[in-house]
Amino acid sequence: MKEEVRRRALELAKRIAEAIERGEFPEIEYPPNSQSNIEFLEDVGYVFKPKTYSRITGSRIKSLKTLAGLLYGISRALDHLENGLTMTKRDFYYVHKVEKLKGTLFPEDQRETDARIILMELVLGYPREAFSITSDPRGWIYGDIELIDKSGRLIRADQVGEMGYSVPPRPENIKFKRIGVKAVIAIEKVGPAKNMIELGIPEEKKIGIAILQGQASRSMRRFLRMLSDEGVPIAILTDLSPWSLRIAATVIYNSINSAHIPHLASPEARFIGILTRDVEEGFFKDYQFALEPLTPADLKAAQDNVYLPNLQNEFWQRENQWFLEKKKKAELEIFKAMSPTARKLKDLFVEYLRMKLDEHLGISI
């Protein structure tokens, strides 16, 4: 892939140079990640299907600046790529904050260079990770999963630290050697996930724990998709909140902002809770006193959820309507409110997971 990225970048630069040598204004055509180019399919997720194209042309001052920024960004990314280095989005911002770029490409803030990275993805047709721009690693996988990563070492994900294997920015470099788990539970929060690990639940019940640490990163979503492609059932466990609906839906369907990046959705994954019926009539019904009120930001998120393409299914709308009516939320920490002892906490986790995995995935633990 490195050579293909390099080839595309050099071909682009060559076309622009040749246009300038002919005395012509250079132009680049690319498909923007606009609403008209993105479709949502329930069984696939967000799909990038270009129908309209935008042009960057050297005949207009604003467009010429965009073109110059694109070429400069690609040149710096290629320099890192060819020398085996990576850079974060913050790094990319700072390679523009140099004296010679004042008055031209010097950015006002990072939003400007973040938009340039997306443009580079759309023009080159590769995710930013392929041309050396990576995100900070966020998320771990714990369980009986043996893999070989870019280092070439054989790693077992439940023997490399108390939280497991830190999923790298480019999980495509990983090769699975052996998978010994019945399912992987992708958990929104670090605390409850870490408690499950500390209580020995993954080893005892032969499950894997993926710690999302909030909204799942692109690398974690890609890693979960890779596991799903290997036939591993994926379950998603989050808070009961408007934001958590988005977290679950992003794992299953990908996101609008990343729709142009393939293989980030896991359509076979199942959202197992916390569900509204768990609170109203199920597992947590006697603990409604432990619910939290929605904040103004939470309520605004619930109102916005009504219109999101990936939340239009009857199930998602029903779950979201509960927030609008009750103006309450439940957090995964509610397990702690129910458990006077560590032993009781373990029993509650196991009981809940046993019930949910059987109901949603047909898996017995």
Phi, psi and omega in degrees: 000325179303315181292325179292319177298315180299317181298315181296318180296316180291324176296319178298311180298321180295318179298319180292316180298318181294322178297318180295319179297329178278358181080022181252157174283126179289149178223147174231132176250136181209157177271116179288156177273057181269168183301325182292341181257005183239129175246153173243125178239126187304322184269002181232320185107202178287133182234133179270110181233089184300127174239331179239153183229148176251159179237139169251121184233144181282001183274353179235141187299311182297318180292326179295322177296319177299317180296315179296319178296320178299312181294319179296315180299316179296320182296319179290322178295318179296321178300317178293315183300315184287342179255013175072023180252154171243164172219149176276173176296329177291320174303314183299323176299317184285337176288350174265345183270064181236154187304317186291346182263001178297133181086353180233280185254005180296121187279149174285321177202179186290338179302326180295315181282331174298319178295327179293324178297316178298320177299319177299320178298316183290321181287316182277339179078022179225151175293157185302329181298332181289337177244037165086356181264111186241162173269159172299135179303133177216114178122147181230157171235130181234133177151179182282073179230119177261132182216160174244120181260191186300334180290343183088358181275147173277124185234137172251126193290351175252016181227026182231037179127165187290342179246002177096202185273128178282118184292125185281166180297333181240077182294347177302338179283352183274139172240127178280128180266316179203138179237115185247027180247149178284329182197163173243128177262114177272115189247131184300316192252147181292314187304301180299322179296316180295324177298318178300319178294314181298330180275358176078016183295319179301316180292317185290322186253005177057049176237159173257152178241119173256119182265110185283327183061055182092213177300131183295131177293164177300321181293320178292320178297321177294320180295317178297322177296320178298318177297317179299319178295336177276001179092010180276122176295135180247126175245145182243125181237119184223176166301166169261091182207161178301323180291323183290329173302318179294321179299312180297315182294328179291322176297319184283318191246355191075189182232162178300315184296334181252016185299333181280356178256116183285163172066032174254352179263148174236079186299339179278350180292154181233135177276115186256351179150176003287133180256158181299323180291337174298325182275321185284319188217001187245228192303323186252014189300332180272005183237031179296338177295342181270000179290155179252149174286147174293140171280166175304323179292322177299314182296320178297321178297319179296320178295320179290328181300333181303331188252355182289132183304322184278003178240022182277342178304148183305321181298310183296319181294323178295316178298316183292326180298330178300320179295319182293327181274313186273334183054040179231166174212158176238142179248156181301337178294354177299335175301325180292324178295336183268352191240107178287341181222164177298323179298318179294322178300315179299315180299319180294314177303311183295317180299315181295312181296320179300313181296314186288319180294323178292316183292316189263334184234356181066031183250134179256129177236000000 
